[in-house]
Amino acid sequence: MPQINLAGRTGWLVAVFMTLLAGCLPVEKNQPASEHHKESAMSDQKVNFKEVLWYAERAKAAYQSEAEIRRAFPQTVRVAQVAGTDVQYFVEHFPEQNLQVVTVRGTDNLANFKQDAEYLPELNSKLGIRVHRGFDSDTSKLYADLLPHLDKDMEVKVTGHSLGAAISTLLMMYLHQDGYQLGPSINFGQPKVTNSEGAKAWEFLPLLRVVDENDLVPLVPPTTLLDSLHGHYEHFGREVILLEAEYFVYLPQHQAMKDSLDSFWNNLGNESVDEHFMANYLKNIQPKLTKAIPVDYHKREDFVPAG
């Protein structure tokens, strides 16, 4: 395990903890229409890392200028900065595949980490669950901007990184509620967006979360003492944990939910800020394109990427 220097991170970590401890609220159950979970890039421990890379390249490109995005992805039909937010997104259309892809920009500096960790859940009446207030506010604004540029007859895939991953996951919920056909989606470094009740209600979404083992942001908000009263924030969706070289962990949804709860407190001190950024995700995906070896979750620390 690499030694991680926490100097310079104390201030925002303290702010994270104080905010997290201040804001748990009761939960409400949701009853979205049920549907079969669509298969994505994996079955059991088989993961298609070429498909993972396809999404990752878009998540990284979302940080670039409009000209750079259009040059890299010529089927882009819209690049927009959402009014009242720091969020950028772009939309691609693939008529021959009856497909449209929405990619949302995430966190690109440490100042935004604090926003990622704000813990102010509120009831979303459209979704029927309590969701992260800041993420949902940005999602609502993006959705209003995006809707005129979507074709309801085309399948929709969404992706993003960090804040963008949180928004893309909430966006999947909005799209489902409005009758859009969701394709399999993969996101990167996503913080938690809802509590255990919300995760259970929306676990049918065709979502794969990809995380670096030492990335802090997917563990936010962490379990707190208040959770015994109000319910903890929890991930849903299948999970791939990127380890060193060709090694990775694949977790089916139920195991990902079970094993992630105490990870923040157990691993505090091991996380690396650098491992959160998309450049590091791409670095850890690349070796797995030619050879990928799944390892047991509980043995993953033997295969952690060097910092």
Number of C-alpha atoms within 10 A of each C-alpha: 12 12 11 13 12 13 7 8 11 10 10 16 15 12 13 21 17 13 17 20 16 12 14 21 19 13 21 15 14 19 11 15 10 10 8 8 12 13 12 17 16 16 11 8 15 12 21 15 20 15 14 23 18 11 23 25 17 22 28 22 23 24 20 13 12 19 10 13 20 18 11 13 16 11 16 19 13 16 19 15 15 18 12 10 12 12 22 21 24 23 22 21 20 13 10 6 9 12 18 25 22 24 28 31 27 30 23 15 9 12 10 15 20 16 14 26 27 22 28 17 23 20 16 15 10 12 20 16 23 26 25 25 18 19 27 21 14 21 24 15 15 24 16 10 14 17 11 8 11 17 14 14 12 19 18 25 23 26 31 33 35 29 29 30 30 29 32 29 26 23 21 24 18 17 16 17 13 11 10 18 15 21 21 18 26 31 27 31 29 29 27 28 29 27 28 19 18 24 22 18 20 21 16 18 24 20 28 25 26 24 26 28 25 29 21 27 26 28 27 24 28 26 21 16 10 15 16 9 10 15 18 22 28 25 29 28 23 23 24 24 21 26 26 20 19 18 22 27 23 24 21 17 18 15 14 20 19 11 12 15 18 13 15 19 12 9 12 12 14 17 23 21 18 14 22 25 21 25 13 15 24 15 14 21 24 16 15 22 16 9 11 17 15 18 17 11 15 9 10 18 14 12 18 20 20 12 14
